[in-house]
Amino acid sequence: MKRLYRANYGEIGGVCKGLSDYCDIDESIMRIIFIVFIFTPFPIVLVYLLMWIIIPKETNNYDNNNQNDITKNY
């Protein structure tokens, strides 16, 4: 079962990256969706901040594992 999480390696808070991983879409598309909603009366900034607080951070150590794999190749 998939879990929703905030990615450790995202841009600002990892919310868009976590949502894009959960929905199996490109993270650029998710960011574009959030940018489009900024210009609507929908309070997307508040929703983003709430999601940043509520959604748990990714628990696996992707950055360290990825870094170790890169250094092993050299």
N, C-alpha and C positions, 0 to 999 in steps of 0.2 A: 504494500500500500504506500502510495506517495505521501510525503509530508511537506507541508508548506514551511519554508524557512527563509531567513534573510541570508543571502550569500556573504561570506567573509571577504570575497574578492570583487564586490560590486563597486559602483562608482561612489554614490553618496552614502546610502544606508544599506544597500544590498536588497532593497525591497523589489525593485523592478527585475533584477536578476533572479531573485527567488521566485517571483510570480511567473517569469518567463520559463524557468525550469519546470515549475509545477504544471503550467499549461502547455508545455512542449511547443513554444513559439520562440522566435528570435528575440533576444533582449532589446534590440534596437526598435522593434515594433512595439514592445511594451513601453519603452521610453517615449516613443512618438505618441502613443495613446495618452500617457500622462501629460505630455506637453499640450496636446490638443485640449484636454480637459481643463487645463489651467485657464484657458480663455473662455470658458463657459461659466454660467452661474453656479455650477456644481462645486462645492468646497473641496476640491481635490487636494489642496495643500494640507488641509486638516486631516483628510483621510490618509494621506501619505504619512504624516507624522504619527497618527494613531497606529497605522500598520507597522511603522518603525518601532514603536513601543511594544505592541502586542505580539507580533510575529517573532518567534525565537530565532536566535542566531544558529547558523549551521554548526553542528557539533563535530563533524569530522574535520581533520586538519589538512584540508586540500592544499593550501599554500606550501606547507612544510613538505608534504609528500611530493608535490610537483617539483619543488626546489631540489629535493634529494634526488629525484629521477634525472633532473637536468645535470646535476653535478656528477652523477655516476657515469654519464656518457662521455665525460672528458677525461 
